[in-house]
């Protein structure tokens, strides 16, 4: 148990205290430093703040370029496949139209026969 406490102090608390002391010392030097030195540290801080955003922007630009290239390649090959799909859709539409015509044909024939009978009766009754 004592060994664990000693390891905890030397491996966790001492490095944390040293880093905290260094950061506080740097902050104190920054605040109490001369004016030109403050600008130098401000510029360094600005570089460290902007660098991750610039890297992210570069990655986004590369991703956008890859997407544009991919779309250009896709649009080169797309007409072949859309032409095939259009041909299949036209075949399906013709088949559906043919089936619908066959289903409706008896009803159309009945309407035609009824119209012929009506016309015949109208013609016969009108002659009298």
Number of C-alpha atoms within 10 A of each C-alpha: 6 7 8 9 10 11 12 12 13 12 11 11 11 12 12 13 11 11 11 12 12 12 12 12 12 13 12 11 13 17 12 11 12 10 10 9 14 15 12 12 12 13 12 11 11 11 12 11 11 11 11 11 11 12 11 12 12 12 12 12 12 12 12 12 12 12 12 12 12 12 13 12 11 11 11 10 11 12 11 10 10 11 11 11 12 11 12 12 12 12 12 12 12 12 12 12 12 11 12 11 12 11 11 10 12 11 11 12 11 11 12 12 12 12 12 12 12 12 12 12 12 11 11 10 9 8 7 5
